[in-house]
Amino acid sequence: MRDDVLTSKLAGFGTTVFAEMSALAIKTGAINLGQGFPDTNGPSAVLDVAVGAIRAGVNQYPPGLGEPELRVAIAEHQRRWYGLTVDADTEVVVTAGATEALAGAMLGMLDAGDEVVLFEPMYDSYQAVIALAAATPVPVLLQPDSDGDIWRFDPAALRAAITDRTKLILLNTPHNPTGKVFDRGELELIAELALEHDLIVVTDEVYEHLVFDGAEHVPLATLPNMFERTLTISSGGKTFHTTGWKIGWMTGPVELVSAALLAKQYLTYVNGAPFQPAIAVGLALPDDYFTTLRSNLQVARDRLADGLDRAGFVTYRPEASYFVTVDVRSARPDGDGMAFCQSLPETAGVVAVPAAAFYMHPEYGAHLVRFACCKQLDVIDAAVERLVAAFA
């Protein structure tokens, strides 16, 4: 077999760290606080619709744009929560999770040599799909502030990252892995630069309903003159504990949605027919579902963060998302987070994810490790007990 089978666009990319660490959890029997999936089922009102749809024969290809009832529900969701008016027939597309929506957007909008400004650390698929589009990622560093709870970027660094080759800004808020929620002032700066330089913005908002402590998620598309140049991406997996269903969506002006759709149709084409009406029901659940979802996850976040504090780590308490990040140098002075995670199942019977995997410049995050808090409290308590015994 020839040795140049792999496209050069993916040189340097390997198996995702999530798959690697989840396999390690299975192999060792450790508690898996690595990959971000919940260990409880979603609401029965949602699950029952999927079961009913399967039994009713909703098992063939759905329409290319997605089932009409889900597209209407997504448009209504955007109006209900954010006051955005979206045309369900032309400005909404259902995708195989947010990851496919992102891939469709990058492949459908970028040409070779285009630059994408984005924030580091970042969800690991971002670099790969930009590479597949033969474009160049240009990272702007997020760092925790002096209190250790809010991650900030240097506005001057963001301005400097934009060149005459920049076509797109890729924004993830609420942010994975840090749990940062970009505040209105930061979003206004991003909007100002997008308008000044005539840039497209793609926003990944999958954690939109998982925001804590009164923080406010503000979609960039709600800012003045930004709907026309913003493709907004989200999914039902995190909100309804159905990560395996892979039902996501993108909304925005026809030009952006159409460009992303053109590429997306050659990826999975369509997916998840019986799950689409179920997610439509989920999006229409009453406000108290979303309030309870947030409050329960905030309790889990606090339980895990408090435990990590007791284990002696410097803990960065997130404003949102499924994850808590720690500095492991108290337990491993050389700051090698990858080695820490590889030995953690044996040392403490727990699996976590090295944050270096989320950086283009791994040295910036080499000492950081991400733990998932989207687990039942007894699982978190058992993991904390092990970590405290091993490191406190």
C-alpha positions as CSV (number, residue, x, y, z in Angstrom):
1,M,0.0,0.0,0.0
2,R,1.3,3.4,-0.9
3,D,2.3,5.7,2.0
4,D,0.5,8.9,0.8
5,V,-3.1,7.7,1.1
6,L,-4.1,10.3,3.7
7,T,-4.9,13.7,2.2
8,S,-2.3,16.3,3.2
9,K,-5.1,18.5,4.4
10,L,-5.5,16.2,7.5
11,A,-1.8,15.7,8.2
12,G,-1.3,16.0,11.9
13,F,-4.8,15.1,12.8
14,G,-5.6,11.7,14.4
15,T,-8.3,10.0,16.4
16,T,-10.2,12.6,18.4
17,V,-9.1,12.8,22.1
18,F,-12.7,12.1,23.1
19,A,-12.7,8.7,21.5
20,E,-9.2,8.0,22.9
21,M,-10.2,8.8,26.5
22,S,-13.6,7.1,26.3
23,A,-11.8,4.0,25.1
24,L,-9.5,4.3,28.1
25,A,-12.4,4.5,30.4
26,I,-13.9,1.4,29.0
27,K,-10.6,-0.5,29.1
28,T,-9.9,0.5,32.7
29,G,-13.4,0.6,34.2
30,A,-12.7,4.2,35.3
31,I,-15.4,6.8,35.9
32,N,-15.7,8.7,32.6
33,L,-15.6,12.5,33.1
34,G,-14.0,12.9,29.8
35,Q,-16.4,13.0,26.9
36,G,-19.3,15.4,27.3
37,F,-22.4,13.2,27.2
38,P,-25.0,13.0,30.0
39,D,-25.8,9.7,31.8
40,T,-29.5,10.3,32.2
41,N,-32.3,10.1,29.6
42,G,-34.0,13.2,28.2
43,P,-37.6,14.2,28.9
44,S,-40.1,11.4,28.2
45,A,-42.2,13.9,26.2
46,V,-39.4,14.0,23.7
47,L,-38.4,10.3,23.8
48,D,-41.9,9.1,23.4
49,V,-42.4,11.0,20.2
50,A,-39.4,9.4,18.7
51,V,-40.6,5.9,19.6
52,G,-44.0,6.7,18.2
53,A,-42.5,8.1,15.0
54,I,-40.5,4.9,14.5
55,R,-43.6,2.7,15.0
56,A,-45.6,5.0,12.8
57,G,-43.2,4.4,9.9
58,V,-41.2,7.7,10.0
59,N,-38.1,5.8,9.0
60,Q,-37.3,6.9,5.5
61,Y,-35.4,9.9,4.1
62,P,-36.8,13.2,5.5
63,P,-36.8,16.3,3.2
64,G,-33.4,17.7,2.4
65,L,-34.0,20.8,4.5
66,G,-35.4,18.8,7.4
67,E,-38.9,17.9,8.5
68,P,-41.2,20.9,8.2
69,E,-42.4,20.6,11.8
70,L,-38.9,20.8,13.1
71,R,-38.0,23.7,10.9
72,V,-41.1,25.6,12.2
73,A,-40.1,24.7,15.8
74,I,-36.6,26.0,15.3
75,A,-37.9,29.2,13.8
76,E,-40.3,29.6,16.8
77,H,-37.5,28.8,19.2
78,Q,-35.4,31.7,17.8
79,R,-38.4,34.0,18.1
80,R,-39.4,32.8,21.6
81,W,-35.9,33.1,23.2
82,Y,-34.2,35.8,21.2
83,G,-36.8,37.8,19.2
84,L,-35.3,36.7,15.9
85,T,-37.6,36.4,12.9
86,V,-36.5,33.4,10.8
87,D,-38.3,32.0,7.8
88,A,-38.7,28.2,8.4
89,D,-38.9,27.5,4.6
90,T,-35.8,29.3,3.5
91,E,-33.6,30.2,6.6
92,V,-33.5,26.9,8.5
93,V,-31.8,23.7,7.7
94,V,-31.7,20.5,9.9
95,T,-28.2,18.9,10.1
96,A,-26.5,15.8,11.5
97,G,-25.7,17.6,14.7
98,A,-23.8,20.9,15.0
99,T,-20.6,19.3,13.8
100,E,-22.1,18.6,10.3
101,A,-23.5,22.2,10.2
102,L,-20.0,23.5,11.0
103,A,-18.5,21.3,8.3
104,G,-21.1,22.4,5.8
105,A,-20.5,26.1,6.6
106,M,-16.7,25.8,6.2
107,L,-16.8,23.7,3.1
108,G,-19.5,25.8,1.6
109,M,-18.1,29.2,2.3
110,L,-14.3,29.0,2.3
111,D,-11.8,28.9,-0.6
112,A,-8.1,27.9,-0.5
113,G,-6.1,30.6,1.2
114,D,-9.0,32.1,3.1
115,E,-8.5,32.8,6.8
116,V,-10.8,32.1,9.7
117,V,-10.4,34.0,12.9
118,L,-11.4,32.0,15.9
119,F,-10.8,31.7,19.7
120,E,-8.3,29.3,21.3
121,P,-8.9,26.9,23.0
122,M,-11.5,25.5,20.6
123,Y,-13.7,22.5,19.9
124,D,-11.4,20.1,18.1
125,S,-13.4,19.7,14.9
126,Y,-12.9,23.4,14.0
127,Q,-9.3,23.0,12.9
128,A,-10.1,19.9,10.9
129,V,-13.0,21.3,8.9
130,I,-11.1,24.5,8.2
131,A,-8.2,22.3,7.0
132,L,-10.5,20.3,4.7
133,A,-11.6,23.6,3.2
134,A,-8.0,24.4,2.5
135,A,-8.3,27.5,4.6
136,T,-6.2,28.8,7.4
137,P,-7.3,29.1,11.1
138,V,-6.0,32.2,12.9
139,P,-6.4,31.8,16.7
140,V,-7.0,34.5,19.3
141,L,-6.1,33.3,22.8
142,L,-8.6,33.1,25.7
143,Q,-7.0,33.3,29.1
144,P,-8.6,33.2,32.6
145,D,-8.7,36.6,34.4
146,S,-7.1,37.2,37.8
147,D,-10.0,35.7,39.6
148,G,-9.7,32.5,37.5
149,D,-13.4,32.4,36.6
150,I,-13.8,34.5,33.4
151,W,-11.8,33.8,30.3
152,R,-10.8,37.0,28.4
153,F,-9.2,37.8,25.1
154,D,-7.1,40.8,24.1
155,P,-9.2,43.1,21.9
156,A,-6.0,44.3,20.2
157,A,-5.1,40.7,19.4
158,L,-8.5,40.2,17.8
159,R,-8.1,43.3,15.7
160,A,-4.6,42.2,14.6
161,A,-5.8,38.8,13.6
162,I,-7.9,40.2,10.8
163,T,-6.1,40.6,7.5
164,D,-7.2,41.1,3.9
165,R,-7.5,37.3,3.6
166,T,-9.9,37.0,6.5
167,K,-13.3,35.8,5.3
168,L,-15.0,34.5,8.4
169,I,-15.0,34.7,12.2
170,L,-15.9,31.4,14.0
171,L,-17.4,32.1,17.4
172,N,-18.4,29.5,20.0
173,T,-20.6,30.9,22.8
174,P,-21.2,29.5,25.4
175,H,-17.7,28.2,24.9
176,N,-16.3,24.7,24.9
177,P,-14.0,23.8,26.7
178,T,-13.8,26.9,29.0
179,G,-17.5,27.5,29.7
180,K,-17.1,31.2,28.9
181,V,-20.2,33.2,27.9
182,F,-19.1,36.0,25.6
183,D,-20.6,39.2,27.1
184,R,-22.4,41.9,25.2
185,G,-19.4,44.2,25.0
186,E,-17.2,41.4,23.5
187,L,-19.9,40.6,21.0
188,E,-20.3,44.2,20.0
189,L,-16.5,44.3,19.3
190,I,-16.8,41.2,17.1
191,A,-19.8,42.7,15.3
192,E,-18.0,46.0,14.8
193,L,-15.1,44.2,13.2
194,A,-17.3,42.0,11.0
195,L,-19.1,45.0,9.7
196,E,-15.9,47.0,9.2
197,H,-14.2,44.3,7.3
198,D,-17.3,42.8,5.6
199,L,-16.9,39.4,7.3
200,I,-19.2,36.4,7.7
201,V,-19.6,35.1,11.3
202,V,-20.5,31.5,12.1
203,T,-21.6,31.0,15.7
204,D,-21.8,27.6,17.5
205,E,-24.4,28.0,20.3
206,V,-25.1,24.4,21.3
207,Y,-24.8,25.2,25.0
208,E,-27.3,28.1,24.7
209,H,-29.6,26.8,27.4
210,L,-26.9,25.6,29.8
211,V,-25.9,29.0,31.3
212,F,-25.3,29.5,35.1
213,D,-25.3,32.2,37.8
214,G,-27.5,34.6,35.9
215,A,-25.1,34.9,32.9
216,E,-26.9,35.8,29.7
217,H,-26.4,34.1,26.4
218,V,-26.7,36.7,23.6
219,P,-26.8,35.4,20.1
220,L,-24.6,37.5,17.8
221,A,-27.4,37.5,15.2
222,T,-29.5,39.7,17.5
223,L,-27.0,42.6,17.4
224,P,-27.8,45.5,14.9
225,N,-27.0,44.6,11.3
226,M,-25.6,41.2,12.2
227,F,-28.4,38.8,11.3
228,E,-27.6,39.4,7.6
229,R,-24.1,38.2,8.0
230,T,-24.4,35.5,10.8
231,L,-25.0,31.8,10.4
232,T,-26.2,30.5,13.8
233,I,-25.7,26.8,14.6
234,S,-27.2,24.8,17.5
235,S,-28.5,21.3,18.3
236,G,-30.8,19.3,20.5
237,G,-28.3,16.9,21.9
238,K,-27.1,18.8,24.9
239,T,-30.5,20.4,25.7
240,F,-32.5,17.2,25.6
241,H,-29.8,14.7,26.6
242,T,-30.0,13.1,23.2
243,T,-26.4,13.5,22.0
244,G,-26.6,10.2,20.0
245,W,-29.5,11.4,17.9
246,K,-27.3,14.0,16.1
247,I,-30.1,16.5,15.3
248,G,-28.7,19.9,14.8
249,W,-29.6,23.0,12.7
250,M,-28.4,26.2,11.2
251,T,-30.3,29.4,10.8
252,G,-29.6,32.7,9.1
253,P,-30.0,34.6,5.9
254,V,-30.8,32.7,2.7
255,E,-27.3,33.3,1.2
256,L,-25.4,31.8,4.1
257,V,-27.8,28.9,4.7
258,S,-27.8,28.0,1.0
259,A,-24.0,28.0,0.8
260,A,-23.7,25.7,3.8
261,L,-26.5,23.5,2.6
262,L,-24.9,23.0,-0.8
263,A,-21.9,21.4,0.9
264,K,-23.9,19.7,3.7
265,Q,-26.1,17.7,1.2
266,Y,-22.9,15.9,0.1
267,L,-22.0,14.9,3.7
268,T,-24.9,12.9,5.3
269,Y,-27.5,14.3,2.9
270,V,-30.2,13.8,5.5
271,N,-30.5,12.0,8.9
272,G,-32.6,11.1,11.9
273,A,-36.1,11.1,10.4
274,P,-37.9,9.8,13.6
275,F,-35.9,12.0,15.9
276,Q,-36.8,15.2,14.1
277,P,-40.4,15.5,15.3
278,A,-39.2,14.6,18.8
279,I,-36.8,17.5,18.9
280,A,-39.6,19.7,17.6
281,V,-41.6,18.8,20.7
282,G,-38.6,19.4,22.9
283,L,-38.1,22.9,21.6
284,A,-41.7,23.7,22.5
285,L,-41.4,22.5,26.1
286,P,-42.5,25.1,28.7
287,D,-40.0,27.4,30.3
288,D,-39.7,25.5,33.5
289,Y,-38.1,22.6,31.6
290,F,-35.2,24.8,30.6
291,T,-35.0,26.5,34.0
292,T,-34.8,23.1,35.7
293,L,-32.2,21.8,33.2
294,R,-30.0,24.8,34.0
295,S,-30.4,24.6,37.8
296,N,-29.7,20.9,37.9
297,L,-26.6,21.2,35.8
298,Q,-25.4,24.2,37.9
299,V,-25.7,22.0,41.0
300,A,-23.6,19.3,39.3
301,R,-21.1,21.9,38.2
302,D,-20.7,23.2,41.8
303,R,-20.5,19.6,43.2
304,L,-17.6,18.8,40.8
305,A,-15.9,22.2,41.1
306,D,-16.0,22.1,44.9
307,G,-14.6,18.6,44.8
308,L,-11.8,19.5,42.4
309,D,-10.9,22.4,44.8
310,R,-10.7,19.9,47.6
311,A,-8.4,17.7,45.6
312,G,-6.0,20.6,45.4
313,F,-6.4,21.8,41.8
314,V,-6.7,25.4,40.7
315,T,-10.3,25.2,39.4
316,Y,-11.8,27.5,36.7
317,R,-15.6,27.5,37.5
318,P,-17.5,27.8,34.2
319,E,-20.3,30.2,33.3
320,A,-21.9,27.6,31.1
321,S,-21.6,24.2,29.4
322,Y,-20.8,20.7,30.5
323,F,-17.2,21.2,31.6
324,V,-14.9,22.3,34.4
325,T,-11.3,23.0,33.6
326,V,-8.4,22.7,36.2
327,D,-4.7,23.4,36.3
328,V,-3.0,20.1,37.3
329,R,0.4,21.5,38.3
330,S,-0.4,21.0,42.0
331,A,-0.5,17.2,41.2
332,R,2.0,17.2,38.3
333,P,4.6,19.9,38.6
334,D,5.8,19.5,35.1
335,G,2.4,20.6,33.8
336,D,2.0,17.7,31.4
337,G,-1.8,17.4,31.2
338,M,-1.7,14.6,28.6
339,A,0.5,12.4,30.8
340,F,-1.7,13.3,33.8
341,C,-4.8,12.1,31.9
342,Q,-3.2,9.0,30.6
343,S,-2.2,8.0,34.1
344,L,-5.4,9.2,35.9
345,P,-7.4,5.9,35.4
346,E,-4.6,4.1,37.3
347,T,-3.9,6.8,39.8
348,A,-7.5,7.7,40.7
349,G,-9.9,5.6,38.6
350,V,-11.2,8.6,36.7
351,V,-10.9,9.7,33.1
352,A,-10.6,13.4,32.0
353,V,-9.5,15.1,28.8
354,P,-6.2,17.0,28.3
355,A,-7.1,20.6,27.3
356,A,-4.0,20.8,25.0
357,A,-6.1,19.0,22.5
358,F,-8.2,22.1,22.1
359,Y,-5.3,24.4,21.3
360,M,-3.5,25.1,18.0
361,H,-0.6,26.0,20.3
362,P,-0.7,23.1,22.8
363,E,1.9,24.7,25.0
364,Y,-0.8,27.3,26.1
365,G,-3.0,24.6,27.5
366,A,-0.6,21.8,28.3
367,H,-1.2,22.2,32.1
368,L,-5.0,22.2,31.8
369,V,-7.4,19.3,32.0
370,R,-11.2,19.3,31.4
371,F,-13.7,17.3,33.5
372,A,-17.3,16.8,32.5
373,C,-20.0,17.7,35.0
374,C,-23.0,16.4,33.0
375,K,-23.3,13.3,35.1
376,Q,-25.5,12.1,38.0
377,L,-24.5,13.5,41.4
378,D,-23.6,10.1,42.8
379,V,-21.2,9.6,39.8
380,I,-19.6,13.0,40.4
381,D,-19.4,12.3,44.2
382,A,-17.7,8.9,43.5
383,A,-15.2,10.6,41.1
384,V,-14.5,13.4,43.6
385,E,-13.9,10.9,46.4
386,R,-11.3,9.1,44.3
387,L,-9.6,12.4,43.2
388,V,-9.4,13.7,46.7
389,A,-7.9,10.4,48.0
390,A,-5.3,10.5,45.2
391,F,-4.3,14.1,45.2
392,A,-5.4,16.1,48.3
